[in-house]
Structure formats: structure tokens, C-alpha cells
């Protein structure tokens, strides 16, 4: 078991009013799974992603990631979990515009304290893995939308994380680039990478091997015959 959420609740305060966002969410993901968490805007999927990604804490509940009780860790330990256990892919790429593809991919390795020569080698290997060996020195302005997302995926994978967590990874892409990114996710998953994808798009969710629906802060599993 790579990830286990038990009875997760998340509330926010709006003035003096408590607004429940997640309501008794329990979810288990096995190592090597490819899971889509699908829901409309306002369903709670972004809040759930932030908790899975150790970017936010639940109001109550339990969270284990790779056998660690995340909610009992200190701030520095949680930051280390984010750095080494989770690779993030965002809708809008979040690349540094003045840096090359290689330097963008190498960025997490700087935070991990990896020596410059080693991190450049690993960044180059990650770009080769996603098929961008001929774009190593290109800046984001010289890349297509799909290529920018491949750089972002290479950056997410460069630290060999336990989970690839993707938030609307095709939201800023055309249909052709979206298909290419989904093919890359499929390939990475076949290589053993655990993929958790957050999406509102049913067509994109169908690329995953398992779909978890979230609506009004509650989740339900999609049975095979319902796919």
C-alpha cells in the first residue's frame, strides 16, 4: 500500500461559518496503480489533491504515505516527503521562463542537495525518458504546450518519486497534445510509476485503470462495468 487515507474531513472557516469541503473520505492506492480522481469544479478534488500532496492538512483523519504517518511529521519532515516521495504535474506547467528545459528539470535536485554535475546528468536522463533529448537547451517560449508539459513531467520524475500527482495535466493543451501526455502517463505507469490524476474531464479520466468520483466532498468508486 503506497497511500492510505482514512476518514478525512476538511473544513474551512468563512467568517464565523464553518464550511465542510471533504466529508469522511477514505481512499487506498496500491503501488503501481493508475488512478483518476474525477469531479466537477467545487467538488473538493483540489483540496483532496493538496492533502495527498502534503500541501495541506486535513481537519481530522489519518494519512499514511509509503508507511509513514504524514500527519505526525514535523514541517521539515513533511517538506522532505513532498520532495522525495511526490512528483507534481500542474495544469499550467509552472516552468521558469528564462531557464532551459534542462535547468527546469534539475530544479528539484537543487533542493535535494544533489551536486551540479549529477543533477544535470539526471535531468538530461529524465528529458530523454520523455522524448525531449533534442530540446534540452530550449527555453519554455521555444516549446509547444505539449512539450512544456513533458518538461514538467520530467521535472516531476527526476527525483524518482513514489507517486506522480497530476492536477488537470491536459487542461491547457489541445487534443493532440493531450493524447500524447496521456500516452506518456500510460508508459510511465507500465514502468511501475504510481499515477494519481485529478481531472474534471471524463475522457481523460478513462485513461486511468481506476476511477474515483468525488462530488460535494464525498467519493465513490466506479465499478468496472460502469466504465
Rosetta blueprint (number, residue, H / E / L):
1 X L
2 X L
3 X E
4 X E
5 X E
6 X E
7 X E
8 X E
9 X E
10 X E
11 X E
12 X E
13 X E
14 X E
15 X L
16 X L
17 X E
18 X E
19 X E
20 X E
21 X E
22 X E
23 X E
24 X E
25 X E
26 X E
27 X E
28 X E
29 X E
30 X L
31 X L
32 X L
33 X L
34 X E
35 X E
36 X E
37 X E
38 X E
39 X L
40 X L
41 X L
42 X L
43 X L
44 X L
45 X H
46 X H
47 X H
48 X H
49 X H
50 X H
51 X H
52 X H
53 X L
54 X L
55 X L
56 X L
57 X L
58 X L
59 X L
60 X E
61 X E
62 X E
63 X E
64 X E
65 X E
66 X L
67 X L
68 X E
69 X E
70 X H
71 X H
72 X H
73 X L
74 X L
75 X H
76 X H
77 X H
78 X H
79 X H
80 X H
81 X H
82 X H
83 X H
84 X H
85 X H
86 X E
87 X E
88 X E
89 X E
90 X L
91 X L
92 X L
93 X L
94 X L
95 X L
96 X L
97 X L
98 X L
99 X L
100 X E
101 X H
102 X H
103 X H
104 X H
105 X H
106 X H
107 X H
108 X H
109 X H
110 X H
111 X H
112 X L
113 X L
114 X L
115 X L
116 X H
117 X H
118 X H
119 X H
120 X H
121 X H
122 X H
123 X H
124 X H
125 X H
126 X H
127 X H
128 X H
129 X H
130 X L
131 X L
132 X L
133 X H
134 X H
135 X H
136 X L
137 X L
138 X L
139 X E
140 X H
141 X H
142 X H
143 X L
144 X L
145 X H
146 X H
147 X H
148 X H
149 X H
150 X H
151 X H
152 X H
153 X H
154 X H
155 X H
156 X H
157 X H
158 X L
159 X L
160 X L
161 X L
162 X L
163 X E
164 X E
165 X E
166 X E
167 X E
168 X L
169 X L
170 X L
171 X L
172 X L
173 X L
174 X L
175 X H
176 X H
177 X H
178 X H
179 X H
180 X H
181 X H
182 X H
183 X H
184 X H
185 X H
186 X H
187 X H
188 X H
189 X H
190 X H
191 X L
192 X L
193 X L
194 X E
195 X E
196 X E
197 X E
198 X E
199 X E
200 X L
201 X L
202 X H
203 X H
204 X H
205 X H
206 X L
207 X L
208 X L
209 X L
210 X E
211 X E
212 X E
213 X E
214 X E
215 X E
216 X L
217 X L
218 X E
219 X E
220 X E
221 X E
222 X L
223 X L
224 X H
225 X H
226 X H
227 X L
